[in-house]
């Protein structure tokens, strides 16, 4: 009941929290941390959100802008608190801000010059209550944007096309499936508005989103090409770990939902892949994954959701073995592999049934690969 000017809320705390409810009832502004960063930032903001690919896209954009002399400062959900980075950023810098649905729920004045939505898939429904509420939280990113601002949307999704008509911002689409007035894939090359930027390789959707932002910021094609060609990826996101006797190991522990695992598998020849999957049981079946896992050499399945994942494997006609934890799964996968095979940790599930977070799970995979190599 003291006279507070405002309250700053950690993104994970729900609005049903009694302190939050009381503050709002008293008319005390409840700010999120990214809102606070926006209010004090001298630097323009490029905001990136979405269900999958946020961190990779944010990192790519940061590297390209930095290479072009625009000082892309990574901030937000990527691990560098936005309010901390904003304190020392000048108007010569660019805040490249990864934004979660939790962070975007409470924004009021937040206004990026460019915003990116990588894709929208059902996730964090346990927090938001429904997919519609989750989408509404993500869509807050563009609330204050005007026609002078740019909203980069993934036109591979019909939902993005629907949302495109509901913003004041200038929409710049990207797509791997069709030629759009933005960034697109055609004949193995990445284009922006009719101009070839570079040859396609990995992370095509993320690269297209990055190209769109870079071109809107006036970055030269050669800088985009050199930076993205040298991009080494992000730890735990389809990270190449090592090769042992012709068997390659990839750590994709960040794949905590079905779409992320589908995207990971799309880059490999299934007949050579041994997939490690399973984790926290959220109550969903894995039927959507069946077409993507069909033809796999083998699966190693673990965690609370094991029985559900096995049902999908049975439908896909894929053989599997059980594992007790990630270390056990990695060893068993290696035993099953022969030269030319890939062992892919891409769980399609959160880690919280066994591990504190996906980083711990991924690090255990990396450590076990190192032990196997020794």
NUGUKOL-784872 format. One line per field, with one value per residue (C-alpha): residue in three letters; chain; x, y, z. Coordinates in nm, 4 decimals, decimal comma. Layout:
BEGIN
residuo <- ala:...
cadena <- A:...
xx <- X:...
yy <- Y:...
zz <- Z:...
END
This chain:
BEGIN
residuo <- unk:unk:unk:unk:unk:unk:unk:unk:unk:unk:unk:unk:unk:unk:unk:unk:unk:unk:unk:unk:unk:unk:unk:unk:unk:unk:unk:unk:unk:unk:unk:unk:unk:unk:unk:unk:unk:unk:unk:unk:unk:unk:unk:unk:unk:unk:unk:unk:unk:unk:unk:unk:unk:unk:unk:unk:unk:unk:unk:unk:unk:unk:unk:unk:unk:unk:unk:unk:unk:unk:unk:unk:unk:unk:unk:unk:unk:unk:unk:unk:unk:unk:unk:unk:unk:unk:unk:unk:unk:unk:unk:unk:unk:unk:unk:unk:unk:unk:unk:unk:unk:unk:unk:unk:unk:unk:unk:unk:unk:unk:unk:unk:unk:unk:unk:unk:unk:unk:unk:unk:unk:unk:unk:unk:unk:unk:unk:unk:unk:unk:unk:unk:unk:unk:unk:unk:unk:unk:unk:unk:unk:unk:unk:unk:unk:unk:unk:unk:unk:unk:unk:unk:unk:unk:unk:unk:unk:unk:unk:unk:unk:unk:unk:unk:unk:unk:unk:unk:unk:unk:unk:unk:unk:unk:unk:unk:unk:unk:unk:unk:unk:unk:unk:unk:unk:unk:unk:unk:unk:unk:unk:unk:unk:unk:unk:unk:unk:unk:unk:unk:unk:unk:unk:unk:unk:unk:unk:unk:unk:unk:unk:unk:unk:unk:unk:unk:unk:unk:unk:unk:unk:unk:unk:unk:unk:unk:unk:unk:unk:unk:unk:unk:unk:unk:unk:unk:unk:unk:unk:unk:unk:unk:unk:unk:unk:unk:unk:unk:unk:unk:unk:unk:unk:unk:unk:unk:unk:unk:unk:unk:unk:unk:unk:unk:unk:unk:unk:unk:unk:unk:unk:unk:unk:unk:unk:unk:unk:unk:unk:unk:unk:unk:unk:unk:unk:unk:unk:unk:unk:unk:unk:unk:unk:unk:unk:unk:unk:unk:unk:unk:unk:unk:unk:unk:unk:unk:unk:unk:unk:unk:unk:unk:unk:unk:unk:unk:unk:unk:unk:unk:unk:unk:unk:unk:unk:unk:unk:unk:unk:unk:unk:unk:unk:unk:unk:unk:unk:unk:unk:unk:unk:unk:unk:unk:unk:unk:unk:unk:unk:unk:unk:unk:unk:unk:unk:unk:unk:unk:unk:unk:unk:unk:unk:unk:unk:unk:unk:unk:unk:unk:unk:unk:unk:unk
cadena <- A:A:A:A:A:A:A:A:A:A:A:A:A:A:A:A:A:A:A:A:A:A:A:A:A:A:A:A:A:A:A:A:A:A:A:A:A:A:A:A:A:A:A:A:A:A:A:A:A:A:A:A:A:A:A:A:A:A:A:A:A:A:A:A:A:A:A:A:A:A:A:A:A:A:A:A:A:A:A:A:A:A:A:A:A:A:A:A:A:A:A:A:A:A:A:A:A:A:A:A:A:A:A:A:A:A:A:A:A:A:A:A:A:A:A:A:A:A:A:A:A:A:A:A:A:A:A:A:A:A:A:A:A:A:A:A:A:A:A:A:A:A:A:A:A:A:A:A:A:A:A:A:A:A:A:A:A:A:A:A:A:A:A:A:A:A:A:A:A:A:A:A:A:A:A:A:A:A:A:A:A:A:A:A:A:A:A:A:A:A:A:A:A:A:A:A:A:A:A:A:A:A:A:A:A:A:A:A:A:A:A:A:A:A:A:A:A:A:A:A:A:A:A:A:A:A:A:A:A:A:A:A:A:A:A:A:A:A:A:A:A:A:A:A:A:A:A:A:A:A:A:A:A:A:A:A:A:A:A:A:A:A:A:A:A:A:A:A:A:A:A:A:A:A:A:A:A:A:A:A:A:A:A:A:A:A:A:A:A:A:A:A:A:A:A:A:A:A:A:A:A:A:A:A:A:A:A:A:A:A:A:A:A:A:A:A:A:A:A:A:A:A:A:A:A:A:A:A:A:A:A:A:A:A:A:A:A:A:A:A:A:A:A:A:A:A:A:A:A:A:A:A:A:A:A:A:A:A:A:A:A:A:A:A:A:A:A:A:A:A:A:A:A:A
xx <- 0,0000:0,3003:0,3115:0,5066:0,5581:0,5709:0,6324:0,8656:0,7581:0,9719:0,8300:0,7588:0,5285:0,1618:-0,0772:-0,2863:-0,0125:-0,1726:0,0942:0,0421:-0,3366:-0,3132:-0,0761:-0,3063:-0,6100:-0,4314:-0,3433:0,0296:0,1915:0,3262:0,6187:0,7966:1,1749:1,1806:0,9390:1,1775:1,4628:1,2648:1,1832:1,5508:1,7110:1,8799:1,9429:1,6839:1,5365:1,5009:1,2681:1,2511:0,9862:0,8267:0,7906:1,1076:1,4249:1,4210:1,7663:1,9331:1,7657:1,8509:2,2148:2,2341:2,0852:2,3220:2,6258:2,5210:2,4461:2,7743:2,9669:2,8009:2,9153:2,5699:2,6740:2,4057:2,3823:2,2147:1,9598:1,6403:1,5447:1,8774:2,0486:2,1529:1,8941:1,7557:1,7427:2,1121:2,2219:2,0040:2,1773:2,5040:2,3717:2,3982:2,2125:2,5030:2,4115:2,1163:1,9438:1,8741:1,6204:1,4889:1,1402:0,9376:0,5587:0,5953:0,7976:0,5542:0,2379:0,2652:0,4226:0,2424:0,4748:0,7323:0,8066:1,0695:1,1623:1,1754:1,0004:1,0331:0,7925:0,9737:0,6674:0,3750:0,3092:0,1172:0,3591:0,3488:-0,0256:0,0065:0,0913:-0,1292:-0,4354:-0,4944:-0,3133:-0,5163:-0,3917:-0,0351:-0,0627:-0,2150:0,0875:0,3300:0,1273:0,1823:0,5248:0,3634:0,1069:0,2872:0,4367:0,3419:0,3690:0,7252:0,8189:0,8703:0,7130:0,8885:0,6499:0,6835:0,4474:0,4987:0,2230:-0,1360:-0,1740:0,0968:-0,0833:-0,4052:-0,2255:-0,0549:-0,3815:-0,4166:-0,1143:-0,0295:0,3326:0,4686:0,4754:0,7855:0,7271:0,9742:0,9040:1,0725:0,7603:0,6691:0,8067:0,7065:0,7682:1,0504:1,2988:1,2473:1,4097:1,4205:1,6355:1,8705:1,9329:1,8144:1,6613:1,5392:1,2870:1,4212:1,7899:2,0102:2,1781:2,3510:2,3272:2,1052:2,2647:2,1501:1,8846:1,7053:1,4032:1,6231:1,8581:1,5671:1,4367:1,7898:1,8297:1,5005:1,6153:1,9641:1,8324:1,5842:1,8818:2,0804:2,3405:2,5485:2,4882:2,8541:2,8498:2,5283:2,6737:3,0090:2,8533:2,5827:2,8212:3,0534:2,7701:2,8588:2,5164:2,4026:2,4779:2,2009:2,0320:2,1305:2,4890:2,7476:2,9303:3,1863:3,2528:3,3683:3,4664:3,2497:2,9477:2,8404:2,6719:2,4313:2,2962:1,9478:1,8416:1,6568:1,3970:1,1357:0,8351:0,7331:0,7877:1,1481:1,2243:1,0501:1,2750:1,5850:1,5034:1,4361:1,8106:1,9121:1,8612:1,6428:1,7888:2,1193:1,9716:1,9438:1,7114:1,7159:1,3720:1,1383:1,1116:0,8462:0,4949:0,2651:-0,0232:0,0050:0,0470:0,3142:0,1068:0,2249:0,5800:0,5015:0,5707:0,8978:1,0346:0,9281:1,2392:1,4670:1,7377:1,6469:1,5129:1,6364:1,3477:1,3499:1,1608:0,8032:0,6601:0,8326:0,5103:0,3560:0,6710:0,6809:0,3241:0,4387:0,7419:0,5145:0,2902:0,5995:0,7356:1,0570:1,2421:1,3481:1,5298:1,4728:1,7214:1,7328:1,8883:2,0739:2,4142:2,2660:2,0778:2,3920:2,5936:2,3171:2,2773:2,6514:2,6436:2,3658:2,5444:2,7776:3,0069:2,8144:2,5335:2,4114:2,3180:2,0690:1,9487:1,6251:1,3828:1,0537:0,9905:1,0876:1,3576:1,1995:1,1104:1,4826:1,6867:1,6728:1,6670:1,7515:2,1072:2,1846:2,0397:2,2468:2,5652:2,5282:2,5008:2,8157:3,0042:2,9026:3,0171:3,3546:3,3786:3,2954:3,5669:3,8243
yy <- 0,0000:0,2319:0,4811:0,2973:0,4665:0,1375:-0,2359:-0,4376:-0,7991:-1,0997:-1,2528:-1,5898:-1,4460:-1,4677:-1,1741:-1,3772:-1,3250:-1,1411:-0,8666:-0,8008:-0,7991:-0,5536:-0,3214:-0,3142:-0,2560:0,0434:0,1790:0,1194:0,0532:-0,3027:-0,3028:-0,5966:-0,5860:-0,5365:-0,2435:-0,0835:-0,1396:0,0256:0,3290:0,3994:0,2841:0,5333:0,2513:0,1449:-0,2005:-0,5022:-0,7420:-1,1147:-1,3554:-1,6841:-2,0457:-2,1872:-2,0371:-1,7179:-1,7597:-1,8633:-1,5785:-1,3258:-1,4374:-1,4264:-1,0752:-0,9557:-1,0902:-0,9443:-0,5980:-0,5976:-0,6968:-0,4009:-0,1591:-0,1285:-0,2874:-0,5510:-0,5948:-0,9226:-0,8787:-1,0120:-1,3779:-1,4820:-1,4443:-1,0779:-0,8781:-0,6101:-0,3469:-0,4038:-0,3859:-0,0784:0,1213:0,1437:0,1301:0,4484:0,5618:0,4163:0,0661:-0,1610:-0,3652:-0,7061:-0,8371:-1,1930:-1,1762:-1,4561:-1,4636:-1,4073:-1,0905:-0,9579:-1,0168:-0,6955:-0,4493:-0,1170:0,1392:-0,1082:-0,0085:-0,1834:-0,0330:-0,3828:-0,6890:-1,0525:-1,3392:-1,6584:-1,8883:-1,9596:-2,3113:-2,4366:-2,4109:-2,2711:-2,3422:-2,4460:-2,0795:-1,8967:-2,1216:-2,1459:-2,1113:-1,7975:-1,6331:-1,7365:-1,5815:-1,2671:-1,2335:-1,2695:-1,0242:-0,7541:-0,7034:-0,4907:-0,2978:0,0381:-0,0055:0,2310:0,2227:0,3550:0,0308:-0,3160:-0,6440:-0,9522:-1,2508:-1,6166:-1,6628:-2,0401:-2,0168:-1,9290:-1,7806:-1,5227:-1,4281:-1,3732:-1,1629:-0,9529:-0,7677:-0,6762:-0,4511:-0,0871:-0,1880:-0,2453:-0,6238:-0,7820:-1,1550:-1,4402:-1,7869:-2,1089:-2,2137:-1,9198:-1,6018:-1,3128:-0,9376:-0,9914:-1,2750:-1,6137:-1,9387:-2,0231:-2,2789:-2,3222:-1,9478:-1,6905:-1,3782:-1,0425:-0,8740:-1,0286:-0,9937:-1,2961:-1,2529:-1,5911:-1,9662:-2,1532:-2,3863:-2,4509:-2,2729:-2,1442:-1,9883:-1,8182:-1,6969:-1,5508:-1,3624:-1,2319:-1,1260:-0,9346:-0,7420:-0,6812:-0,5464:-0,3211:-0,1854:-0,1242:-0,3977:-0,4906:-0,8347:-0,9331:-0,8721:-1,0756:-1,3597:-1,3710:-1,3527:-1,6138:-1,8493:-1,8405:-1,8725:-2,1517:-2,2015:-2,1737:-2,4203:-2,6823:-2,5817:-2,8422:-2,8042:-3,0324:-3,1884:-3,4328:-3,7311:-4,0708:-4,3407:-4,1865:-4,1323:-3,7663:-3,6372:-3,3408:-3,1706:-3,0260:-3,0285:-2,6993:-2,8926:-2,8973:-2,9387:-3,1371:-2,8608:-2,8078:-3,1789:-3,1856:-2,9002:-3,0778:-3,4041:-3,2243:-3,1647:-3,5316:-3,8568:-4,0580:-4,3938:-4,2871:-4,1213:-4,2608:-4,0212:-3,9701:-3,8428:-3,8116:-3,6042:-3,4200:-3,5615:-3,2699:-3,5006:-3,4698:-3,7541:-3,7440:-3,8373:-3,5195:-3,6541:-3,9864:-3,8730:-3,7124:-4,0159:-4,2714:-4,4382:-4,3640:-4,6236:-4,6431:-4,4411:-4,4286:-4,3246:-4,1952:-3,9830:-3,9432:-3,9234:-4,2462:-4,4462:-4,1724:-4,1402:-4,5193:-4,5145:-4,2721:-4,4914:-4,7955:-4,6077:-4,5045:-4,8591:-4,7517:-4,9831:-4,8399:-4,9117:-4,7674:-4,5530:-4,4425:-4,0986:-3,8942:-4,0513:-4,4012:-4,2952:-4,1509:-4,4684:-4,6934:-4,4769:-4,5006:-4,8806:-4,8978:-4,6650:-4,7563:-4,5397:-4,2667:-4,2533:-3,9533:-3,9600:-3,6763:-3,5588:-3,3798:-3,4708:-3,3028:-3,2616:-3,0298:-3,1540:-3,0915:-3,4534:-3,5265:-3,2072:-2,8459:-2,7188:-2,8115:-2,6755:-2,9299:-3,2061:-3,0930:-3,0572:-3,4147:-3,5310:-3,3335:-3,4740:-3,8314:-3,7906:-3,6691:-3,9784:-4,2056:-4,0436:-4,1026
zz <- 0,0000:-0,0162:-0,3010:-0,5686:-0,9052:-1,0916:-1,0640:-1,2900:-1,3391:-1,4245:-1,7473:-1,5831:-1,3175:-1,4256:-1,4098:-1,1634:-0,9006:-0,6020:-0,5962:-0,9674:-0,9278:-0,6368:-0,8253:-1,1270:-0,9066:-0,7516:-1,0958:-1,0513:-1,3934:-1,4194:-1,6640:-1,8189:-1,8330:-2,2116:-2,1795:-1,9319:-2,1776:-2,4572:-2,2426:-2,1671:-2,4949:-2,7259:-2,9768:-3,2344:-3,1695:-3,3962:-3,2124:-3,2918:-3,1654:-3,2736:-3,1609:-3,3194:-3,4609:-3,2497:-3,1013:-3,4263:-3,6174:-3,3449:-3,3468:-3,7276:-3,7407:-3,4676:-3,6541:-3,9905:-3,8484:-3,6546:-3,9687:-4,1436:-3,8708:-3,7096:-3,3756:-3,3311:-2,9528:-2,8552:-2,5776:-2,4239:-2,4034:-2,5592:-2,2210:-2,2004:-1,9998:-2,2300:-1,9561:-1,8827:-2,2487:-2,3119:-2,0359:-2,2273:-2,5872:-2,7951:-3,1053:-3,3082:-3,1851:-3,2647:-2,9940:-3,1491:-2,9021:-2,8721:-2,7202:-2,5633:-2,5416:-2,1656:-2,2226:-2,4827:-2,2795:-2,0835:-2,3274:-2,3701:-2,5349:-2,6720:-3,0328:-3,2477:-3,5840:-3,7326:-3,5891:-3,6976:-3,6228:-3,7250:-3,7002:-3,4666:-3,3333:-3,0273:-2,7347:-2,3779:-2,3787:-2,0118:-1,9354:-2,1870:-2,1676:-2,5446:-2,8763:-2,9477:-2,6274:-2,7112:-3,0601:-2,9088:-2,6784:-2,9710:-3,1812:-2,9170:-3,0760:-3,3504:-3,1412:-3,1611:-3,5056:-3,7891:-4,1681:-4,1277:-3,9461:-4,0943:-3,9805:-4,1236:-4,1415:-4,2440:-4,5399:-4,5281:-4,2656:-4,3561:-4,0073:-4,0860:-4,4071:-4,2076:-3,9472:-4,2176:-4,2823:-3,9128:-3,8614:-3,9327:-4,0017:-4,3528:-4,3956:-4,5528:-4,6097:-4,6407:-4,7785:-4,8894:-5,0823:-5,3055:-5,4590:-5,2299:-5,2149:-4,9708:-4,9118:-5,0766:-5,1900:-5,5610:-5,7436:-5,4488:-5,4102:-5,1574:-5,3094:-5,1849:-5,4142:-5,7327:-5,6456:-5,5698:-5,2303:-5,1848:-5,2359:-4,9883:-4,7334:-4,3736:-4,1655:-4,4775:-4,3033:-4,0434:-4,3175:-4,5176:-4,2130:-4,1521:-4,5156:-4,4980:-4,1894:-4,3301:-4,6619:-4,4795:-4,2819:-4,6029:-4,5543:-4,8594:-5,0163:-4,9856:-4,6087:-4,5730:-4,7795:-4,5977:-4,2518:-4,3070:-4,4901:-4,1875:-3,9330:-3,6952:-3,5424:-3,1830:-2,9062:-2,8558:-3,1845:-3,4452:-3,3240:-3,4830:-3,1873:-3,3265:-3,5526:-3,4244:-3,6749:-3,9438:-3,7154:-3,6783:-3,3625:-3,3626:-3,0500:-3,1037:-2,7382:-2,7939:-2,9969:-2,7225:-2,9546:-3,2622:-3,5202:-3,4099:-3,4497:-3,7894:-3,9029:-3,7691:-3,9491:-4,2770:-4,3134:-4,3041:-4,4940:-4,2526:-4,3506:-4,1875:-3,8757:-3,5239:-3,3415:-2,9639:-2,8564:-2,5577:-2,2421:-2,0432:-2,0932:-2,1803:-2,2687:-2,6474:-2,8947:-3,1678:-3,4758:-3,6550:-3,6326:-3,8017:-4,1638:-4,0529:-3,8657:-4,1286:-4,2703:-3,9717:-3,9115:-3,5423:-3,2493:-2,8905:-2,6673:-2,3100:-2,0572:-1,9334:-2,2850:-2,3987:-2,4452:-2,6603:-2,8720:-2,9133:-3,0473:-3,3182:-3,3933:-3,4283:-3,6725:-3,8714:-3,8700:-3,6962:-3,4567:-3,1197:-2,7957:-2,4475:-2,2566:-1,8933:-1,9519:-2,2144:-2,1433:-2,1783:-2,4941:-2,6532:-2,5855:-2,7209:-3,0322:-3,0997:-3,0584:-3,3198:-3,5640:-3,8481:-4,0595:-4,2418:-3,9844:-3,7838:-3,4142:-3,3657:-3,0250:-3,1160:-2,8377:-2,9517:-2,5780:-2,2948:-2,0559:-1,7175:-1,6402:-1,5997:-1,6314:-1,5130:-1,8719:-2,2322:-2,1885:-1,9154:-2,1350:-2,4345:-2,2314:-2,1048:-2,4678:-2,5581:-2,2574:-2,3405:-2,7029:-2,5699:-2,3433:-2,6356:-2,8438:-2,5679
END
